[in-house]
Amino acid sequence: MSLTLHGYRPSVYTRAARLALAEKGVAYDLAEVNPFAPEPAAGYLALHPFNRVPTLVHDGFVLYETGAITRYIDRAFVGPALQPADPRTLARMDQIIGIVDAYVYWPLVRQVYVHAVAMPRRGQSGDHREVQSGLAAAAKVLAALEALLDAQASEPAFLLGSALSLADLHLVSMMAYFVEATEGAAMFAQYPKLQKWFTTLSTRPSFVATDPR
Ligand SMILES: N[C@@H](CCC(=O)N[C@@H](CS)C(=O)NCC(=O)O)C(=O)O
């Protein structure tokens, strides 16, 4: 069996796929591809025409789009189920993954984290307007995620309740970058259930093992 994840260690989407592989206990090779390099890596466009990461290649089966990859990993390999069987809980998982892709990635990662943390670390000045615009959008999505946790009957350990799911893995690395920004951490402190969830997720062995640094 050959299983290769083409990805970039600092990438939040690559980490979501790596988290799913780690939680299932599946061994794989990581082929490093930097999608932000000036030119696409040699041959990579044949795997991923949009030059994003990650792409999974399993015995010649090529798959890109992280939500498809993590669902495939869960279905194709033995190990703990990362998707609930109940239709409504599964719909909630799909909804959260959709929220993450549509409303979390850009403002929390590409606007707040990149401009307030990553660029200054590289000695570049981030754009303050990007940070402000990202924070405004973040307030709305954090409130929506906290409301989903609030709607659950008991104190939920995970986004869907008592069981870990792909929704947790899709979100956690984005949140980890967001709270590296001082402004992000200050905003996040206003959402106690999300904070508790983040502590649970970010101390799991899979999260520690996939730390990009
Ligand atoms: N819809 C894609 C998004 C993947 C994505 O945007 N990955 C980022 C890294 S976290 C990337 O490759 N960015 C390169 C770029 O924006 O040019 C997925 O779900 O896999």
The ligand as an SDF file (V2000), in Angstrom:
LIG
                    3D

 20 19  0  0  0  0  0  0  0  0999 V2000
  -10.3720   24.1900   -0.8150 N   0  0  0  0  0  0  0  0  0  0  0  0
   -9.0330   23.7380   -0.5250 C   0  0  0  0  0  0  0  0  0  0  0  0
   -8.2850   24.8610    0.1710 C   0  0  0  0  0  0  0  0  0  0  0  0
   -6.8480   24.4940    0.4250 C   0  0  0  0  0  0  0  0  0  0  0  0
   -5.9920   25.7330    0.6270 C   0  0  0  0  0  0  0  0  0  0  0  0
   -6.4140   26.8800    0.4050 O   0  0  0  0  0  0  0  0  0  0  0  0
   -4.7560   25.5010    1.0690 N   0  0  0  0  0  0  0  0  0  0  0  0
   -3.8550   26.6010    1.2230 C   0  0  0  0  0  0  0  0  0  0  0  0
   -2.8250   26.3230    2.2970 C   0  0  0  0  0  0  0  0  0  0  0  0
   -3.5570   26.2590    3.8970 S   0  0  0  0  0  0  0  0  0  0  0  0
   -3.1190   26.8260   -0.0740 C   0  0  0  0  0  0  0  0  0  0  0  0
   -2.7400   25.8800   -0.7390 O   0  0  0  0  0  0  0  0  0  0  0  0
   -2.9120   28.0980   -0.4250 N   0  0  0  0  0  0  0  0  0  0  0  0
   -2.1810   28.4720   -1.5880 C   0  0  0  0  0  0  0  0  0  0  0  0
   -2.7030   29.7330   -2.1830 C   0  0  0  0  0  0  0  0  0  0  0  0
   -3.6000   30.3640   -1.5930 O   0  0  0  0  0  0  0  0  0  0  0  0
   -2.1980   30.1170   -3.2440 O   0  0  0  0  0  0  0  0  0  0  0  0
   -9.0720   22.4890    0.3580 C   0  0  0  0  0  0  0  0  0  0  0  0
  -10.0880   22.2800    1.0360 O   0  0  0  0  0  0  0  0  0  0  0  0
   -8.1310   21.7000    0.3270 O   0  0  0  0  0  0  0  0  0  0  0  0
  1  2  1  0
  2  3  1  0
  2 18  1  0
  3  4  1  0
  4  5  1  0
  5  6  2  0
  5  7  1  0
  7  8  1  0
  8  9  1  0
  8 11  1  0
  9 10  1  0
 11 12  2  0
 11 13  1  0
 13 14  1  0
 14 15  1  0
 15 16  2  0
 15 17  1  0
 18 19  2  0
 18 20  1  0
M  END
$$$$
